[in-house]
Amino acid sequence: MYEHLVIFKFNTNITPTKQQELLDQLLAFRGRIPGILDISAGINVTEETENIHDYTLGLRVTFEDLSSLRSYGPHPVHQKFVESLDGILENVVVVDYPKV
């Protein structure tokens, strides 16, 4: 199994409604992209304000294997999500690792 972690930093053009739409899109990956075993995502509510650095949305996806993780990026559902970030994404951090 592989874990895929992503945190998103949006620019000032994003509204709370748009953030919720993006969250809904991410959660809809389950059952639509092969190889996803588990997925969770949410709006950042940490009280550690000194560590937020304006990152407001987090994603964790568990894939059954490395092949599934590699197939995820070019999958049309994922690509549609990536397109929806145009003009609102300032930065993104991605971490992938084998789950032990």
Sequence and secondary structure as in RCSB ss.txt:
>XXXX:A:sequence
MYEHLVIFKFNTNITPTKQQELLDQLLAFRGRIPGILDISAGINVTEETENIHDYTLGLRVTFEDLSSLRSYGPH
PVHQKFVESLDGILENVVVVDYPKV
>XXXX:A:secstr
 EEEEEEEEE TT  HHHHHHHHHHHHTTTTTSTTEEEEEEEE   S GGGTTTEEEEEEEEESSHHHHHHHTT 
HHHHHHHHHTTTTEEEEEEEEEE  
